Amino acid sequence: MLSKSLLVLSTIAMIACGDKKEKKDQMTIGNGSTSEASTEKSSESTSASNEDMVEVIIEGNDQMRFNKDEIKVKAGQTVKLTLKHVGEMSKEAMGHNWVLLTQGTNINEFGQKAVDAKDNDYIPEGSDQVIAHTKLIGGGKTTTIEFTAPEKGTYDFICSFPGHYSLMKGKFIVE
């Protein structure tokens, strides 16, 4: 009797697990460790659309830190980047944005210019040093942008809220 029950439970468990195909995406973060994001892949989706667009989620907190300091994408790929402010402080006290700078931009000089651009979410008007940026958000808020990854190379990203760029920064690597 016990073996029949075990057999029935095993069969139900195998059926419940089904034959879902699972794709694991890896994103290199921080000190080279990898984080795996599991996504179910339906037979209807095409691999071309997955290669043409990459989704990146990055978090900023009340301790002035991003949860990633390295993001890798392919040249020409559409990047859908979502910034989540996982802290609780207001936009005025601890606002965060995500700014992708052109190669060769001096982060300190850009950060100093950004201080004077409060009315533009701390993005200097007319700057040719910005490839893409999110709006400035406060605790508990989320913002999403889409942009085309630039040519191959390594670019800096920062939060341009006053004083944040020295801690909230990372490398955007285009392969």
Secondary structure in CASP SS format (residue, H / E / C, confidence):
PFRMAT SS
TARGET T0000
AUTHOR 0000-0000-0000
METHOD secondary structure of the structure
MODEL  1
M C 1.00
L H 1.00
S H 1.00
K H 1.00
S H 1.00
L H 1.00
L H 1.00
V H 1.00
L H 1.00
S H 1.00
T H 1.00
I H 1.00
A H 1.00
M H 1.00
I H 1.00
A H 1.00
C H 1.00
G C 1.00
D C 1.00
K C 1.00
K C 1.00
E E 1.00
K E 1.00
K E 1.00
D E 1.00
Q E 1.00
M E 1.00
T E 1.00
I E 1.00
G C 1.00
N C 1.00
G C 1.00
S E 1.00
T E 1.00
S E 1.00
E E 1.00
A E 1.00
S E 1.00
T E 1.00
E E 1.00
K C 1.00
S C 1.00
S C 1.00
E C 1.00
S C 1.00
T C 1.00
S H 1.00
A H 1.00
S H 1.00
N H 1.00
E H 1.00
D H 1.00
M E 1.00
V E 1.00
E E 1.00
V E 1.00
I E 1.00
I E 1.00
E E 1.00
G E 1.00
N C 1.00
D C 1.00
Q C 1.00
M C 1.00
R C 1.00
F E 1.00
N C 1.00
K C 1.00
D C 1.00
E E 1.00
I E 1.00
K E 1.00
V E 1.00
K C 1.00
A C 1.00
G C 1.00
Q C 1.00
T E 1.00
V E 1.00
K E 1.00
L E 1.00
T E 1.00
L E 1.00
K E 1.00
H E 1.00
V C 1.00
G C 1.00
E C 1.00
M C 1.00
S C 1.00
K H 1.00
E H 1.00
A H 1.00
M H 1.00
G C 1.00
H E 1.00
N C 1.00
W C 1.00
V E 1.00
L E 1.00
L E 1.00
T C 1.00
Q C 1.00
G C 1.00
T C 1.00
N C 1.00
I H 1.00
N H 1.00
E H 1.00
F H 1.00
G H 1.00
Q H 1.00
K H 1.00
A H 1.00
V H 1.00
D C 1.00
A C 1.00
K H 1.00
D H 1.00
N H 1.00
D C 1.00
Y C 1.00
I C 1.00
P C 1.00
E C 1.00
G C 1.00
S C 1.00
D C 1.00
Q C 1.00
V E 1.00
I E 1.00
A E 1.00
H E 1.00
T C 1.00
K C 1.00
L C 1.00
I E 1.00
G C 1.00
G C 1.00
G C 1.00
K C 1.00
T E 1.00
T E 1.00
T E 1.00
I E 1.00
E E 1.00
F E 1.00
T E 1.00
A C 1.00
P C 1.00
E C 1.00
K C 1.00
G E 1.00
T E 1.00
Y E 1.00
D E 1.00
F E 1.00
I E 1.00
C C 1.00
S C 1.00
F C 1.00
P C 1.00
G C 1.00
H C 1.00
Y C 1.00
S C 1.00
L C 1.00
M C 1.00
K E 1.00
G E 1.00
K E 1.00
F E 1.00
I E 1.00
V E 1.00
E C 1.00
END
